[in-house]
Structures are given as C-alpha cells and as structure tokens.
Amino acid sequence: MDVRDLRRVMIFVEDLYEEMELWYPKYRLEEAGFEPVLAGPEARRTYQGKHGYPARSDASFYDLEERDFLGLIIPGGFAPDKLRRIPKVLDLTRKFMQARKLVAHICHGGWICASAEVVSGFRMTSTPGIKDDLVHAGALWVDEPVVVDRNMVSSRRPDDLPLFMGACLEVLESSILPF
C-alpha cells in the first residue's frame, strides 16, 4: 500500500489517559479527514481516563502494524507510564520513527519515546515533570508550547493542544502529498 493511500492514525489508550489529550486529537483528525484508531492492550475495551471519562479502544495494538498507519499520537496522563513497559508499544513507536512517520506526544506521552530509545538528538518538549527522563535519554528539551523536529511533534500540556494538533496535521498532510 502506498503511504499516500493511508489516512489512519494510531492513538494509544490505556487506563488513566489524559482525556483532553486523547479526545481533542481524535476529533481534530476526524475533522481533517483522517481515521483515528484508538489502540489499547485489548480491542473494544473501555479504558477510564484520569477524570473518569471512558474511551473504548478500536483495536488491540498487539494486532496492529506501523505499515498500516500514517502516524502515531501518544496522549499523556499516567497511561504512558503503564504503556512504556510493554514491548509491543515500544516496538511500534520505534517502527514509526524508523519509517519517518509522525510520532507525536504531549505531556507525559514522551515517556514512551524515551523508553523506546528514539529521542536522542531530537529537540522536544513535555511536561516539566518528565524533563529529566527525556534529557537523560538524549533529548534536547525546551520549554515551548509545540516543537517539531523532523517527524516528531511534542507539546507540554492540554493548553498547547491547538498548536500541537496544527503541527501534527501539517506533518501528516506533508507525508501524503504527491512525490
């Protein structure tokens, strides 16, 4: 399948995800004509957000492959701390990076990228709470609302979501333009 035919974007989900950082990207992707796929450890399971709002996964990430998606978005909350311990999550994240497809993370989402060992030499941001983790993994951390470095987009917190998704959509659109 040609990458220009892809419109699907994977979004990781697990219990204690940050609601705004999942739902805002999901709706913005839909508005822009993309197909967001909520991928959790189990297919069609309901995961509870930090504030109790449910999100039902579309698929299990164990059944998915990077080649079938245009990009990956990693919401924050405490879910990334759980997800970064799962080898399949780290493998998917590495494969998106190796394919130079969108890898976008906000707030604590950068934990997954640090654990996947894909941040070294990348300029990025996050919540200040994981700054040290990213720096120790080799990232060039800055305190800015949104940072785009090659195929990686990062932001700090829910207030940054409009800029975050604007940058994500730019990266996605540029990856499907005719060559």
C-alpha contacts under 8 A as a table, 3 or more apart, distances in Angstrom:
res1	aa1	res2	aa2	distance
1	M	5	D	6.89
1	M	6	L	7.87
2	D	5	D	5.50
2	D	6	L	7.23
3	V	6	L	5.34
3	V	70	L	6.88
3	V	175	S	7.72
3	V	176	I	6.55
4	R	7	R	7.97
4	R	175	S	7.31
4	R	176	I	4.37
4	R	177	L	6.88
4	R	178	P	7.35
5	D	176	I	7.60
6	L	68	D	7.09
6	L	69	F	6.20
6	L	70	L	5.79
6	L	176	I	7.87
7	R	33	G	7.48
7	R	34	F	4.86
7	R	35	E	5.75
7	R	69	F	7.06
7	R	70	L	6.26
8	R	34	F	5.85
8	R	35	E	4.49
8	R	36	P	5.70
8	R	37	V	6.79
8	R	68	D	7.35
8	R	69	F	5.00
8	R	70	L	5.82
8	R	71	G	7.44
9	V	34	F	7.01
9	V	35	E	6.08
9	V	36	P	4.81
9	V	37	V	6.03
9	V	69	F	5.44
9	V	70	L	5.55
9	V	71	G	4.94
9	V	72	L	5.72
9	V	73	I	7.36
10	M	36	P	5.92
10	M	37	V	4.89
10	M	38	L	6.17
10	M	39	A	6.48
10	M	69	F	6.63
10	M	71	G	6.28
10	M	72	L	4.77
10	M	73	I	6.26
11	I	22	L	7.51
11	I	26	K	7.96
11	I	36	P	6.71
11	I	37	V	5.92
11	I	38	L	4.90
11	I	39	A	5.89
11	I	72	L	5.84
11	I	73	I	4.81
11	I	74	I	5.91
11	I	75	P	7.47
12	F	38	L	5.91
12	F	39	A	4.94
12	F	40	G	5.89
12	F	72	L	7.85
12	F	73	I	6.79
12	F	74	I	5.59
12	F	75	P	6.98
13	V	17	Y	6.49
13	V	22	L	7.88
13	V	38	L	6.17
13	V	39	A	5.77
13	V	40	G	4.87
13	V	47	Y	7.24
13	V	55	A	7.77
13	V	57	S	7.03
13	V	75	P	7.65
13	V	79	A	7.09
14	E	17	Y	5.98
14	E	40	G	5.69
14	E	41	P	7.23
14	E	47	Y	5.74
14	E	48	Q	7.55
14	E	49	G	7.99
14	E	79	A	5.24
14	E	80	P	7.88
14	E	82	K	7.76
14	E	83	L	7.27
15	D	47	Y	4.87
15	D	48	Q	4.92
15	D	49	G	5.80
15	D	50	K	7.52
15	D	78	F	7.84
15	D	79	A	5.78
16	L	47	Y	7.70
16	L	48	Q	5.91
16	L	49	G	4.38
16	L	50	K	4.27
16	L	51	H	7.81
16	L	77	G	6.04
16	L	78	F	5.31
16	L	79	A	5.15
17	Y	21	E	7.96
17	Y	22	L	7.47
17	Y	48	Q	7.23
17	Y	49	G	4.67
17	Y	50	K	5.71
17	Y	75	P	6.79
17	Y	76	G	6.05
17	Y	77	G	4.58
17	Y	78	F	5.90
17	Y	79	A	4.84
17	Y	80	P	7.70
18	E	21	E	5.46
18	E	22	L	6.57
18	E	49	G	5.84
18	E	50	K	5.70
18	E	51	H	7.75
18	E	75	P	6.55
18	E	76	G	5.42
18	E	77	G	4.25
18	E	78	F	7.45
18	E	79	A	7.89
19	E	22	L	5.40
19	E	23	W	6.05
19	E	49	G	5.64
19	E	50	K	6.95
19	E	51	H	7.30
19	E	53	Y	6.72
20	M	23	W	5.30
20	M	24	Y	5.58
20	M	158	P	6.40
21	E	24	Y	5.95
21	E	25	P	6.62
21	E	75	P	5.03
21	E	76	G	6.39
21	E	106	I	7.17
21	E	158	P	6.18
21	E	161	L	7.24
22	L	25	P	5.74
22	L	26	K	6.21
22	L	75	P	5.45
23	W	26	K	4.97
23	W	27	Y	6.12
24	Y	27	Y	5.37
24	Y	28	R	6.12
24	Y	161	L	7.33
25	P	28	R	5.06
25	P	29	L	5.95
25	P	161	L	7.84
25	P	165	M	6.32
26	K	29	L	5.27
26	K	30	E	6.31
26	K	36	P	5.84
27	Y	30	E	5.05
27	Y	31	E	6.16
28	R	31	E	5.07
28	R	32	A	6.24
28	R	165	M	7.17
29	L	32	A	5.13
29	L	33	G	6.41
29	L	34	F	5.10
29	L	35	E	6.75
29	L	36	P	6.43
29	L	169	L	7.62
30	E	33	G	5.20
30	E	34	F	5.21
30	E	35	E	6.02
30	E	36	P	6.85
31	E	34	F	7.44
32	A	169	L	7.86
37	V	57	S	7.67
37	V	58	D	5.90
37	V	59	A	7.27
38	L	56	R	7.47
38	L	57	S	4.84
38	L	58	D	5.16
38	L	59	A	6.57
39	A	42	E	7.83
39	A	43	A	7.32
39	A	57	S	5.53
39	A	58	D	6.11
39	A	59	A	5.08
39	A	60	S	5.29
39	A	61	F	5.09
40	G	43	A	6.60
40	G	45	R	7.93
40	G	57	S	5.79
40	G	58	D	7.96
40	G	59	A	6.57
40	G	60	S	5.07
40	G	61	F	5.71
41	P	60	S	5.13
41	P	61	F	6.02
41	P	62	Y	6.91
42	E	45	R	5.87
42	E	57	S	7.29
42	E	59	A	6.68
42	E	60	S	4.55
42	E	61	F	7.53
43	A	57	S	5.62
43	A	58	D	5.79
43	A	59	A	4.00
43	A	60	S	4.32
44	R	56	R	5.74
44	R	57	S	4.82
44	R	58	D	5.38
44	R	59	A	6.17
44	R	60	S	7.86
45	R	56	R	5.37
45	R	57	S	5.55
46	T	54	P	6.08
46	T	55	A	5.44
46	T	56	R	4.14
46	T	57	S	6.40
47	Y	54	P	5.55
47	Y	55	A	5.26
47	Y	56	R	6.10
47	Y	57	S	7.47
48	Q	51	H	7.78
48	Q	52	G	5.32
48	Q	53	Y	5.72
48	Q	54	P	4.58
48	Q	55	A	6.46
49	G	52	G	4.90
49	G	53	Y	5.06
49	G	54	P	5.97
49	G	55	A	7.38
50	K	53	Y	7.45
50	K	77	G	6.78
50	K	78	F	7.62
57	S	60	S	7.31
59	A	63	D	7.27
59	A	64	L	7.74
60	S	63	D	5.56
60	S	64	L	6.96
61	F	64	L	5.02
61	F	65	E	7.82
61	F	88	K	7.44
61	F	89	V	7.34
62	Y	88	K	6.52
64	L	68	D	7.64
65	E	68	D	5.91
65	E	69	F	7.59
65	E	92	L	7.05
66	E	69	F	5.51
66	E	70	L	7.90
66	E	71	G	7.92
66	E	92	L	6.15
66	E	95	K	6.31
66	E	96	F	5.98
67	R	70	L	7.79
69	F	72	L	7.71
70	L	101	K	6.22
70	L	102	L	6.97
70	L	172	L	7.04
70	L	175	S	7.90
71	G	96	F	6.83
71	G	101	K	5.31
71	G	102	L	4.38
71	G	103	V	6.04
71	G	172	L	7.22
72	L	93	T	7.67
72	L	96	F	7.16
72	L	101	K	7.77
72	L	102	L	5.88
72	L	103	V	4.92
72	L	104	A	6.20
73	I	102	L	7.78
73	I	103	V	6.01
73	I	104	A	4.69
73	I	105	H	5.83
74	I	80	P	7.78
74	I	103	V	7.74
74	I	104	A	6.03
74	I	105	H	4.58
74	I	106	I	6.63
74	I	109	G	5.19
74	I	110	G	7.75
75	P	80	P	7.66
75	P	105	H	6.02
75	P	106	I	5.61
75	P	107	C	7.25
75	P	108	H	7.44
75	P	109	G	5.37
76	G	79	A	6.69
76	G	80	P	6.28
76	G	105	H	7.35
76	G	106	I	5.64
76	G	107	C	4.97
76	G	108	H	4.41
76	G	109	G	4.45
76	G	110	G	7.97
77	G	80	P	6.84
77	G	107	C	7.23
77	G	108	H	5.98
77	G	109	G	7.50
78	F	81	D	5.59
78	F	82	K	7.12
78	F	108	H	7.11
79	A	82	K	5.29
79	A	83	L	6.13
80	P	83	L	4.86
80	P	84	R	5.82
80	P	108	H	6.46
80	P	109	G	5.50
80	P	110	G	7.89
80	P	111	W	6.22
80	P	112	I	5.98
81	D	84	R	5.59
81	D	85	R	7.26
81	D	108	H	7.90
81	D	111	W	6.67
81	D	112	I	7.41
82	K	85	R	5.90
82	K	86	I	7.65
83	L	86	I	5.52
83	L	89	V	6.53
83	L	112	I	7.06
84	R	87	P	7.59
84	R	89	V	6.61
84	R	90	L	6.47
84	R	111	W	6.84
84	R	112	I	4.79
84	R	115	S	6.12
84	R	116	A	7.64
85	R	89	V	7.99
85	R	90	L	7.99
86	I	89	V	5.49
86	I	90	L	6.63
87	P	90	L	5.15
87	P	91	D	6.04
88	K	91	D	4.95
88	K	92	L	6.09
89	V	92	L	5.23
89	V	93	T	6.20
89	V	112	I	7.88
90	L	93	T	5.09
90	L	94	R	6.16
90	L	112	I	6.84
90	L	113	C	7.59
90	L	115	S	7.03
90	L	116	A	4.81
91	D	94	R	5.13
91	D	95	K	6.16
91	D	116	A	7.21
92	L	95	K	5.06
92	L	96	F	6.24
93	T	96	F	5.26
93	T	97	M	6.35
93	T	103	V	7.44
93	T	112	I	7.77
93	T	113	C	6.87
93	T	116	A	6.64
94	R	97	M	5.09
94	R	98	Q	6.05
94	R	116	A	6.21
94	R	117	E	7.84
94	R	118	V	6.58
95	K	98	Q	4.97
95	K	99	A	6.05
96	F	99	A	5.19
96	F	100	R	6.20
96	F	101	K	5.28
96	F	102	L	6.99
96	F	103	V	6.62
97	M	100	R	4.93
97	M	101	K	6.06
97	M	102	L	7.49
97	M	103	V	6.66
97	M	118	V	7.14
97	M	151	N	7.44
98	Q	101	K	7.73
100	R	150	R	7.98
100	R	151	N	5.77
101	K	151	N	5.89
101	K	175	S	7.62
102	L	151	N	4.93
102	L	152	M	5.94
102	L	153	V	7.42
102	L	168	C	7.35
102	L	171	V	6.57
102	L	172	L	6.63
103	V	151	N	6.26
103	V	152	M	4.93
103	V	153	V	6.43
104	A	152	M	5.59
104	A	153	V	4.51
104	A	154	S	5.64
104	A	168	C	6.95
105	H	108	H	7.72
105	H	109	G	4.83
105	H	110	G	5.58
105	H	126	S	7.99
105	H	153	V	6.47
105	H	154	S	4.99
105	H	155	S	6.69
106	I	109	G	5.18
106	I	110	G	6.69
106	I	126	S	6.14
106	I	127	T	7.73
106	I	154	S	5.48
106	I	155	S	4.65
106	I	156	R	5.65
106	I	157	R	6.35
106	I	164	F	7.97
107	C	110	G	6.89
107	C	126	S	4.78
107	C	127	T	4.57
107	C	155	S	6.28
107	C	156	R	4.63
107	C	157	R	5.03
107	C	158	P	7.81
108	H	111	W	5.85
108	H	126	S	6.53
108	H	127	T	6.21
108	H	129	G	7.88
108	H	130	I	6.68
109	G	112	I	5.99
109	G	113	C	7.50
109	G	126	S	7.82
110	G	113	C	5.12
110	G	114	A	6.20
110	G	126	S	6.55
110	G	130	I	7.78
110	G	134	L	7.31
110	G	154	S	7.80
111	W	114	A	5.08
111	W	115	S	6.15
111	W	130	I	7.21
111	W	133	D	7.37
111	W	134	L	7.37
112	I	115	S	5.14
112	I	116	A	6.04
113	C	116	A	4.93
113	C	117	E	6.18
113	C	118	V	5.65
113	C	119	V	6.20
114	A	117	E	5.03
114	A	118	V	6.28
114	A	119	V	5.85
114	A	133	D	7.09
114	A	134	L	5.87
114	A	137	A	5.76
115	S	118	V	7.88
117	E	120	S	7.09
117	E	137	A	6.80
119	V	122	F	5.38
119	V	134	L	7.23
119	V	137	A	6.52
119	V	138	G	6.15
119	V	139	A	5.20
120	S	137	A	6.07
120	S	138	G	3.97
120	S	139	A	4.85
120	S	140	L	7.79
121	G	138	G	5.94
121	G	139	A	5.39
121	G	140	L	6.33
122	F	138	G	7.73
122	F	139	A	5.22
122	F	140	L	5.86
122	F	149	D	6.34
123	R	139	A	6.04
123	R	140	L	4.49
123	R	141	W	5.89
123	R	142	V	7.18
123	R	147	V	7.11
123	R	148	V	7.68
123	R	149	D	6.01
124	M	139	A	6.73
124	M	140	L	6.14
124	M	141	W	5.12
124	M	142	V	6.11
124	M	147	V	5.49
124	M	148	V	7.27
124	M	149	D	7.24
124	M	153	V	7.46
124	M	154	S	5.82
124	M	155	S	7.79
125	T	131	K	7.68
125	T	141	W	5.37
125	T	142	V	5.28
125	T	143	D	5.89
125	T	144	E	6.47
125	T	145	P	7.72
125	T	146	V	7.10
125	T	147	V	6.43
125	T	154	S	5.62
125	T	155	S	5.61
125	T	156	R	6.03
126	S	129	G	7.90
126	S	130	I	6.80
126	S	131	K	6.60
126	S	141	W	7.90
126	S	143	D	7.64
126	S	154	S	6.60
126	S	155	S	5.50
126	S	156	R	4.17
126	S	157	R	7.39
127	T	130	I	6.06
127	T	131	K	6.86
127	T	155	S	7.77
127	T	156	R	4.58
127	T	157	R	6.31
128	P	131	K	5.00
128	P	143	D	7.94
128	P	156	R	7.63
129	G	132	D	7.61
130	I	133	D	5.23
130	I	134	L	6.44
131	K	134	L	5.29
131	K	135	V	6.13
131	K	141	W	6.73
132	D	135	V	5.05
132	D	136	H	5.95
133	D	136	H	5.23
133	D	137	A	6.22
134	L	137	A	4.99
134	L	138	G	6.43
134	L	139	A	5.34
134	L	140	L	7.92
134	L	141	W	7.12
135	V	138	G	5.07
135	V	139	A	4.82
135	V	140	L	6.34
135	V	141	W	6.34
136	H	139	A	7.30
143	D	156	R	7.77
144	E	147	V	6.74
144	E	155	S	7.36
144	E	156	R	7.43
145	P	155	S	5.48
145	P	156	R	6.06
145	P	157	R	7.98
145	P	160	D	5.40
145	P	163	L	7.17
145	P	164	F	7.65
146	V	153	V	7.05
146	V	154	S	5.62
146	V	155	S	4.56
146	V	156	R	7.31
146	V	160	D	6.92
146	V	163	L	6.26
146	V	164	F	5.65
146	V	167	A	7.74
147	V	153	V	5.68
147	V	154	S	5.28
147	V	155	S	6.52
148	V	151	N	7.23
148	V	152	M	5.78
148	V	153	V	4.57
148	V	154	S	6.66
148	V	167	A	7.19
149	D	152	M	5.32
149	D	153	V	6.57
151	N	171	V	6.96
153	V	164	F	7.21
153	V	167	A	6.92
153	V	168	C	6.50
154	S	164	F	6.91
155	S	160	D	6.25
155	S	161	L	7.54
155	S	164	F	6.00
156	R	160	D	6.55
157	R	160	D	5.60
157	R	161	L	7.21
158	P	161	L	5.30
159	D	162	P	7.60
160	D	163	L	5.64
160	D	164	F	5.98
161	L	164	F	4.79
161	L	165	M	5.93
162	P	165	M	5.44
162	P	166	G	6.12
163	L	166	G	5.04
163	L	167	A	6.22
164	F	167	A	5.31
164	F	168	C	6.21
165	M	168	C	4.80
165	M	169	L	5.98
166	G	169	L	5.31
166	G	170	E	6.31
167	A	170	E	5.07
167	A	171	V	6.31
168	C	171	V	5.21
168	C	172	L	6.15
169	L	172	L	4.98
169	L	173	E	5.93
170	E	173	E	5.20
170	E	174	S	6.06
171	V	174	S	5.21
171	V	175	S	6.32
172	L	175	S	5.23
172	L	176	I	6.78
173	E	176	I	5.44
173	E	177	L	6.47
174	S	177	L	5.42
